[in-house]
Amino acid sequence: MSSWRGLCFLFWIMLIGQCQAHLKENFYSSTCPNVESIVNQAVSKKLRQTFTTIPATLRLFLHDCFFEGCDASILITSSDRDAERDAEENLSLPGDGFDTVIKAKEAVETKCPGVVSCADILAVAARDVVRMAGGPSFNVELGRRDGLISKASRVPEKIPKPSFNLKQLNSLFSQLNLTQLDMIALSGGHTLGVSHCDQFSNRLHSFSSSAQTDPSLDPDYARQLTAACSNSDESTVIILDPETPQTFDNMYFKNLVAGKGLLSSDQVLFSDPASQPTVRDFANSPDEFNVAFVSGMRKLGRSGVKTGRQGELGKDCTAFNS
């Protein structure tokens, strides 16, 4: 029995190694050598139309990888509104992120038809928007195929909620083979983008029997948020990083140290003693944050990768092509 288990374990390791081996930085060197340049041009063009391109595309990549893996299944549309993008957790994803990938795919298809997956285009576009916002550039591993499943019913419990504590965050990220360090670094993506009042209003009113507002919030910041959300419209947009909202930097972590984390799941990274040292390190060293963020993005990009017959290639990122 033990030898049989050993053989099964060895076979499992070989399978994983084979799947990971399909991802490599120069995957399209002979079939579409200019793919990254083509995607970059398409993303730049979209960015000239709206800055939302940057946070929307980065968030789209993160959401895609969290559900069925990095396979572009988040892009699929469904006539019965039961695709991944139709899940409640994804309804707030800005359309500009989807449009960025679709336009980039169209540009790639004119040069390399039927060669590059939507999943790879999304991964490259996510890297590009980080760089365009002033963040680090890095090489992207490529070779993904697009997924064959996109169901809203499979989404719940697979994306971090704004109320999560450190244990819950670590548990969710660990399912993608990501460490606490990866989780904290990737949370730094909240240096870009927005949220809505309904995602943190519980921190502003009747927080507990002893405190009207969350005591981990800076009092002045709490008053600003209360005023901004006072119109009773919980869909009101609030910037995640009030200091440098259009720059990818380590200000997110400086905000946490100052009690200006917008979501509970942000501020808990500083409030919890187990994660606070890392937050302080990133707040004090942008280089250390950038290195950890790049590592986290590359590791996340390997999550649930489809290769060979596990996925497909097609011209339309919004529909299954098989």
C-alpha positions as CSV (number, residue, x, y, z in Angstrom):
1,M,0.0,0.0,0.0
2,S,2.8,2.4,0.9
3,S,4.6,1.8,-2.4
4,W,1.3,2.5,-4.3
5,R,0.8,5.7,-2.4
6,G,4.4,6.6,-3.2
7,L,3.8,6.0,-6.9
8,C,0.6,8.1,-6.8
9,F,2.4,10.9,-5.1
10,L,5.2,10.8,-7.6
11,F,2.7,10.8,-10.5
12,W,1.0,13.8,-8.9
13,I,4.3,15.7,-8.6
14,M,5.1,14.9,-12.2
15,L,1.8,16.2,-13.4
16,I,2.2,19.5,-11.5
17,G,5.7,19.9,-12.8
18,Q,4.5,19.3,-16.3
19,C,1.7,21.9,-16.0
20,Q,4.1,24.5,-14.5
21,A,6.7,23.7,-17.3
22,H,4.2,25.0,-19.9
23,L,4.5,28.5,-18.4
24,K,7.6,30.3,-19.5
25,E,8.5,33.9,-20.2
26,N,9.3,33.3,-23.9
27,F,6.4,31.1,-24.7
28,Y,5.4,33.0,-27.9
29,S,9.0,33.7,-29.1
30,S,8.4,31.8,-32.3
31,T,4.6,32.1,-32.8
32,C,3.9,35.7,-31.8
33,P,7.2,37.4,-30.7
34,N,5.7,40.9,-30.5
35,V,2.7,39.9,-28.4
36,E,3.7,41.9,-25.3
37,S,4.4,45.0,-27.4
38,I,1.0,44.7,-29.1
39,V,-0.7,44.3,-25.7
40,N,1.2,47.3,-24.3
41,Q,0.1,49.5,-27.2
42,A,-3.5,48.5,-26.7
43,V,-3.4,49.1,-23.0
44,S,-1.7,52.5,-23.5
45,K,-4.4,53.5,-26.0
46,K,-7.1,52.6,-23.5
47,L,-5.3,54.4,-20.7
48,R,-5.4,57.6,-22.7
49,Q,-9.2,57.3,-22.7
50,T,-9.5,56.8,-18.9
51,F,-7.3,56.2,-15.9
52,T,-9.8,53.6,-14.7
53,T,-8.0,51.3,-17.1
54,I,-5.3,50.8,-14.5
55,P,-7.2,49.7,-11.4
56,A,-9.9,48.0,-13.4
57,T,-7.4,45.8,-15.3
58,L,-5.4,44.9,-12.2
59,R,-8.5,44.0,-10.2
60,L,-9.9,42.0,-13.2
61,F,-6.7,39.8,-13.2
62,L,-6.9,39.2,-9.4
63,H,-10.6,38.3,-9.5
64,D,-10.0,36.0,-12.5
65,C,-7.3,34.1,-10.8
66,F,-9.2,33.6,-7.5
67,F,-12.1,31.7,-9.0
68,E,-11.3,29.1,-11.6
69,G,-7.6,30.1,-11.8
70,C,-5.9,32.5,-14.2
71,D,-7.9,31.3,-17.3
72,A,-9.9,34.4,-18.4
73,S,-13.2,32.8,-17.4
74,I,-14.1,36.1,-15.8
75,L,-14.5,37.5,-19.3
76,I,-17.2,35.1,-20.5
77,T,-20.7,36.5,-21.0
78,S,-23.9,34.5,-20.6
79,S,-27.4,35.1,-21.9
80,D,-28.8,33.7,-18.7
81,R,-26.5,35.8,-16.6
82,D,-24.9,32.9,-14.9
83,A,-21.3,33.4,-15.9
84,E,-18.5,34.2,-13.4
85,R,-18.7,37.9,-14.1
86,D,-22.5,37.9,-13.1
87,A,-21.8,36.8,-9.5
88,E,-22.5,39.4,-6.9
89,E,-18.9,39.6,-6.0
90,N,-18.0,40.6,-9.5
91,L,-20.7,43.1,-10.4
92,S,-18.6,46.0,-9.3
93,L,-15.8,45.2,-11.7
94,P,-15.5,48.2,-14.0
95,G,-16.2,47.7,-17.6
96,D,-13.0,49.4,-18.6
97,G,-11.0,46.3,-17.4
98,F,-13.0,44.0,-19.6
99,D,-12.7,46.4,-22.6
100,T,-8.9,46.7,-22.1
101,V,-8.5,42.9,-22.6
102,I,-10.9,42.7,-25.4
103,K,-9.2,45.5,-27.3
104,A,-5.8,44.0,-26.7
105,K,-7.0,40.6,-27.9
106,E,-8.4,42.2,-31.1
107,A,-5.0,43.8,-31.7
108,V,-3.1,40.6,-31.1
109,E,-5.5,38.6,-33.4
110,T,-4.7,40.9,-36.4
111,K,-1.0,39.9,-36.1
112,C,-1.1,36.4,-34.6
113,P,-4.6,34.9,-35.2
114,G,-5.5,32.0,-33.0
115,V,-2.2,31.9,-31.1
116,V,-2.4,33.9,-27.9
117,S,-4.9,33.1,-25.1
118,C,-7.1,35.7,-23.5
119,A,-5.7,34.5,-20.1
120,D,-2.1,35.4,-21.2
121,I,-3.3,38.8,-22.6
122,L,-4.9,39.6,-19.2
123,A,-1.8,38.6,-17.4
124,V,0.4,40.8,-19.6
125,A,-2.1,43.7,-19.4
126,A,-2.1,43.5,-15.5
127,R,1.6,43.8,-15.5
128,D,1.5,46.7,-17.9
129,V,-1.0,48.8,-15.9
130,V,1.1,48.4,-12.7
131,R,4.1,49.7,-14.6
132,M,2.2,52.5,-16.2
133,A,1.0,53.7,-12.7
134,G,4.6,53.9,-11.6
135,G,5.0,50.4,-10.1
136,P,7.5,47.7,-10.9
137,S,7.9,46.0,-14.2
138,F,8.5,42.3,-14.3
139,N,8.6,39.4,-16.8
140,V,5.3,37.5,-17.2
141,E,5.2,33.7,-17.5
142,L,3.0,32.7,-20.5
143,G,1.5,29.6,-22.0
144,R,-2.0,29.6,-20.4
145,R,-5.1,28.4,-22.3
146,D,-8.6,29.8,-21.6
147,G,-10.9,28.1,-19.3
148,L,-14.0,26.0,-20.3
149,I,-16.0,26.8,-17.2
150,S,-17.5,30.1,-16.1
151,K,-20.3,29.8,-13.5
152,A,-21.6,32.4,-11.1
153,S,-22.6,29.7,-8.7
154,R,-18.9,28.7,-8.2
155,V,-17.8,32.1,-7.2
156,P,-19.0,32.6,-3.6
157,E,-16.5,32.3,-0.8
158,K,-13.6,32.6,-3.2
159,I,-12.8,36.3,-3.0
160,P,-11.7,38.2,0.1
161,K,-14.5,40.1,1.8
162,P,-14.0,43.6,3.3
163,S,-14.9,42.2,6.7
164,F,-12.2,39.4,6.7
165,N,-9.8,39.1,9.6
166,L,-6.2,38.0,9.1
167,K,-7.0,34.3,9.7
168,Q,-9.7,34.4,7.0
169,L,-7.4,36.2,4.6
170,N,-4.6,33.8,5.1
171,S,-6.9,30.8,4.7
172,L,-8.3,32.1,1.4
173,F,-4.9,33.0,-0.1
174,S,-3.4,29.7,1.0
175,Q,-5.8,27.9,-1.2
176,L,-3.8,29.5,-4.1
177,N,-0.5,28.5,-2.5
178,L,0.1,32.0,-1.5
179,T,1.7,32.9,1.9
180,Q,0.9,35.7,4.3
181,L,3.7,37.7,2.8
182,D,2.2,37.3,-0.6
183,M,-1.3,38.2,0.7
184,I,-0.1,41.4,2.3
185,A,1.9,42.4,-0.8
186,L,-0.9,41.8,-3.2
187,S,-3.3,43.7,-0.9
188,G,-1.0,46.6,-1.7
189,G,-2.8,46.7,-5.0
190,H,-5.4,48.8,-3.1
191,T,-3.0,51.7,-3.6
192,L,-5.1,52.0,-6.8
193,G,-8.9,51.9,-7.3
194,V,-12.0,52.6,-5.3
195,S,-14.6,51.0,-3.1
196,H,-18.2,51.9,-2.1
197,C,-19.7,53.1,1.2
198,D,-21.6,49.9,1.7
199,Q,-18.3,48.1,2.0
200,F,-17.2,49.9,5.1
201,S,-20.2,51.7,6.5
202,N,-20.3,49.4,9.5
203,R,-17.0,51.0,10.7
204,L,-18.6,54.4,10.8
205,H,-21.9,53.9,12.7
206,S,-22.7,51.9,15.8
207,F,-19.5,49.9,15.5
208,S,-19.8,48.4,18.9
209,S,-21.4,48.9,22.3
210,S,-18.4,51.0,23.4
211,A,-17.5,52.9,20.2
212,Q,-19.6,54.7,17.6
213,T,-16.8,54.3,15.0
214,D,-14.1,51.7,14.5
215,P,-11.3,52.8,16.9
216,S,-8.7,51.6,14.5
217,L,-9.7,54.4,12.1
218,D,-8.0,57.7,12.3
219,P,-10.6,60.1,13.8
220,D,-10.2,62.8,11.1
221,Y,-10.3,60.1,8.4
222,A,-13.5,58.6,10.0
223,R,-15.1,62.0,9.9
224,Q,-14.2,62.5,6.2
225,L,-15.7,59.2,5.3
226,T,-18.8,59.8,7.4
227,A,-19.4,63.1,5.5
228,A,-18.7,61.5,2.1
229,C,-21.2,58.7,2.8
230,S,-23.8,60.9,4.4
231,N,-26.2,61.0,1.5
232,S,-27.5,57.5,2.3
233,D,-26.3,56.3,-1.1
234,E,-24.2,53.3,-0.2
235,S,-23.0,53.0,-3.8
236,T,-21.0,56.3,-3.4
237,V,-17.5,55.8,-4.7
238,I,-14.6,56.3,-2.2
239,I,-10.9,56.2,-3.2
240,L,-9.0,53.4,-1.5
241,D,-5.8,55.5,-1.2
242,P,-6.6,59.1,-0.4
243,E,-3.0,60.3,-0.6
244,T,-1.7,59.1,-4.0
245,P,-4.8,57.5,-5.7
246,Q,-3.2,57.4,-9.2
247,T,0.2,56.1,-8.3
248,F,1.3,52.6,-7.6
249,D,3.5,53.0,-4.6
250,N,3.7,52.0,-0.9
251,M,1.4,54.7,0.3
252,Y,-1.3,52.1,1.0
253,F,0.9,50.7,3.8
254,K,1.7,54.2,5.2
255,N,-2.0,54.7,5.3
256,L,-2.5,51.6,7.3
257,V,0.1,52.7,9.9
258,A,-1.8,56.1,10.1
259,G,-5.2,54.4,10.6
260,K,-6.4,55.2,7.1
261,G,-7.2,51.7,5.8
262,L,-10.6,52.0,4.1
263,L,-11.8,48.4,4.5
264,S,-11.6,46.4,7.7
265,S,-9.7,43.7,5.7
266,D,-7.1,46.4,4.9
267,Q,-6.7,47.9,8.4
268,V,-6.5,44.5,10.1
269,L,-3.2,44.0,8.4
270,F,-1.8,46.6,10.7
271,S,-4.0,46.0,13.7
272,D,-3.1,42.3,13.9
273,P,0.3,41.8,15.6
274,A,1.1,38.9,13.3
275,S,1.1,41.0,10.2
276,Q,2.0,44.4,11.5
277,P,5.8,44.0,11.1
278,T,5.4,43.3,7.4
279,V,3.1,46.3,7.0
280,R,5.7,48.5,8.7
281,D,8.5,47.1,6.5
282,F,6.6,47.8,3.3
283,A,5.6,51.3,4.6
284,N,9.3,52.1,5.2
285,S,10.7,50.5,2.1
286,P,9.0,50.8,-1.3
287,D,11.7,48.5,-2.8
288,E,10.9,45.8,-0.4
289,F,7.2,46.1,-1.2
290,N,7.8,46.1,-5.0
291,V,9.9,42.9,-4.7
292,A,7.2,41.1,-2.7
293,F,4.5,42.4,-5.0
294,V,6.2,41.1,-8.1
295,S,6.8,37.7,-6.4
296,G,3.1,37.5,-5.4
297,M,1.9,38.4,-8.9
298,R,4.1,35.8,-10.5
299,K,2.9,33.1,-8.0
300,L,-0.7,34.1,-8.4
301,G,-0.3,33.9,-12.1
302,R,0.4,30.2,-11.8
303,S,-2.9,29.5,-10.0
304,G,-5.3,27.1,-11.8
305,V,-3.4,27.4,-15.1
306,K,-5.1,25.5,-17.9
307,T,-2.8,23.9,-20.5
308,G,-3.3,21.5,-23.4
309,R,-6.8,20.0,-23.5
310,Q,-7.7,21.6,-20.1
311,G,-8.4,24.8,-22.0
312,E,-8.9,26.4,-25.4
313,L,-7.8,29.2,-27.7
314,G,-10.2,31.4,-29.6
315,K,-10.8,34.7,-31.2
316,D,-13.5,35.9,-28.8
317,C,-12.6,36.4,-25.1
318,T,-16.3,36.8,-24.1
319,A,-17.5,33.4,-25.4
320,F,-16.4,29.8,-25.4
321,N,-14.9,28.9,-28.7
322,S,-14.8,25.1,-28.7
